[in-house]
Structures are given as structure tokens and as C-alpha cells.
Amino acid sequence: MTRLPSNRGGQSFVEFALIIILFAIVLLSILLILGDDLRTFINDLFQTWFPA
């Protein structure tokens, strides 16, 4: 019985791409939920650090 060469390179690339896509979806969901509060927090922080 002969062994076929495994093509793990393509499979690992697909798994890596799926992880990145999942991370992007989670990050976008968090930004959609906390978007206004996060923007207000960042604006207040910059106003504290760099007063006009």
C-alpha cells in the first residue's frame, strides 16, 4: 500500500484564513455594539491628553 503525499499547506492556509475571518467578525460585532461609547471614551481621552 503506497502513501499519498499530504497537502497540508493548503489546508493550514484555509484554517488560518478562517481564524482571521472569525476574528474580524467578532471585532466588527464589538465595534458595532460599543461604537458610540468607545468613540466618546477616545474623544474624552484625547481631550485630556491634548487640550485645545
C-alpha positions in Angstrom: 0.0 0.0 0.0 1.5 3.3 -1.1 1.1 6.5 0.8 -0.2 9.6 -1.0 1.7 12.8 -0.3 -0.3 15.0 2.1 -1.1 18.5 1.0 -1.1 20.2 4.4 0.0 23.6 3.1 -3.4 24.4 1.5 -5.3 23.1 4.5 -3.3 25.1 7.0 -3.8 28.3 4.9 -7.6 27.8 4.8 -7.6 27.2 8.6 -5.6 30.4 9.1 -7.9 32.4 6.8 -11.0 31.1 8.7 -9.5 32.2 12.0 -8.7 35.6 10.7 -12.3 35.9 9.2 -13.8 34.8 12.6 -11.6 37.4 14.4 -12.7 40.1 12.1 -16.4 39.3 12.6 -16.0 39.3 16.3 -14.1 42.6 16.2 -16.7 44.2 14.0 -19.5 43.0 16.3 -17.8 44.5 19.3 -17.4 47.8 17.4 -21.0 47.9 16.4 -22.2 47.2 19.9 -19.8 49.6 21.7 -19.1 52.1 18.9 -20.7 55.2 20.3 -19.4 54.6 23.9 -15.9 53.8 22.6 -15.8 56.9 20.4 -16.9 59.0 23.4 -14.2 57.4 25.6 -11.5 58.0 23.0 -12.6 61.6 22.4 -12.5 62.3 26.2 -9.1 60.7 26.5 -7.7 62.8 23.7 -9.2 65.9 25.1 -7.5 65.1 28.4 -4.1 64.5 26.8 -4.2 67.3 24.2 -6.4 70.1 25.4 -7.2 72.6 22.7 
